[in-house]
Amino acid sequence: MGEPATETRATTADMKRRLRAIFVGSVGNLVEWYDFYAYAAFSLYFAKAFFPEGDEVVQQLNAALLFAAGFLVRPVGGWLFGHLADRHGRRNALTLSVVMMCFGSLIIAVTPTYASIGLAAPVVLGLARILQGLSLGGEYGTSATYLSEVADEKNRGFYSSFQYVTLIGGQLCAILVLLLLQKVFLSTDEIRAWGWRVPFAFGAVLAVVAALMRSNLHETDAFKNSRAAVNTSSSIRALLNYPRELMLVVGLTMGGTAAFYTYTTYMQKFLRLSVKLTDDQTTMVTAGSLVFAMVLQPIYGAISDRIGRKWLLIGFGVSGTLFTIPLLTTLQASHDAFSAFLLIAAAWMIVSGYTAINAVVKAELFPTSVRATGVGVPYALTVSIFGGTAESIALWFKSIGHESWFYWYLTGCIAVSLLVYLTMRDTRTTSAMDRHE
């Protein structure tokens, strides 16, 4: 009688420990992505403050280029924080990344406008985005590794899907802050004049809270067990022992990240500039579609624990290749908010086949000693090329009068990833999570 009761208590305590770790790790992830996405959510309002007067599309293109600049340094952040996580622990890397994000947000909140300091304004803005990019480059690989390692084997897809729940939730929070400022606290003119600074100051405060919470996280058992097996070579040199896995991360990320950033950061501008919705309609449709996307993530993650990761990825690849052009073409011609929401929701039912499980798939490719670096570096490099530039490419095509070319570009990216999905092994059954070399 005593032994089963003791075993039950131990199992319950272990489950509580896992759930707390997943919650704290996810909350920190949400704060990081809120801070990063606040830039995209409010760029419609602050673009004029940092760039000279001119065509609205060109101003948004300039703002998008700085948004992309944050992505260019993400591979460096992926290496820096991945090395820290693989050598000195996941907790230390997670805490430092959110502290760096705090500084980036604070700089944006207090930077003077172009009218006050001229070209120095966009330069300082760019430096802040670089700090945020470094932070986020480290955040993805480290948090993906942490959430995958603290989850139990049977529910790893479900638990790790909360990385994208909070990743999307970060953008949703930025949209909700925008909605509150629009509807409750400030007029449109006030937001354009100074109100756009509020979300960045708020984000800096949240980042401090998240850093304090993360500093008390327990280290993962996988990292503790790997300490004796960790070699002394540099993280990059160690990664070169896994060329196939590195190329798999690049290939499976390419189409998914281009699609993800199309339906998140770019979609707000697309609804406003192309679909011609009002500011309020754009905010409501964007927020509603993000809520829908958040709900899908754990559902798809749980499905992957039952049928495998590969089938979900193939579903995304086939559907994305076939339906991206019809979806975006119909969306551009819709011109009403409800139809726009339904079309974006349909797109999320496709894209979630990638977003819900991509973190766990990458984590399952690498042994513990190089997992954070192996996930973070090639992912960040691919996102820099295909994710961070999606908005800039789309706006450039629009500025030259060929907006539909972007639909073909996105379809091509997804089709290339589909080839990878069709030829890769299912990581649920060939996982490297228990390998510590």
Secondary structure as UniProt FT lines:
FT   HELIX           2..50
FT   HELIX           56..72
FT   HELIX           74..88
FT   HELIX           90..110
FT   HELIX           114..117
FT   TURN            118..119
FT   HELIX           120..150
FT   HELIX           153..155
FT   HELIX           156..160
FT   HELIX           162..180
FT   HELIX           181..185
FT   HELIX           188..193
FT   HELIX           195..197
FT   HELIX           198..214
FT   TURN            215..216
FT   HELIX           221..226
FT   HELIX           227..229
FT   HELIX           235..239
FT   TURN            240..241
FT   HELIX           243..261
FT   HELIX           262..266
FT   HELIX           267..273
FT   HELIX           279..307
FT   HELIX           309..334
FT   HELIX           337..355
FT   TURN            356..357
FT   HELIX           358..363
FT   TURN            364..365
FT   HELIX           368..370
FT   HELIX           371..382
FT   HELIX           383..387
FT   TURN            388..389
FT   HELIX           390..399
FT   TURN            400..401
FT   TURN            403..404
FT   HELIX           405..423
FT   TURN            427..429
FT   TURN            433..434
//
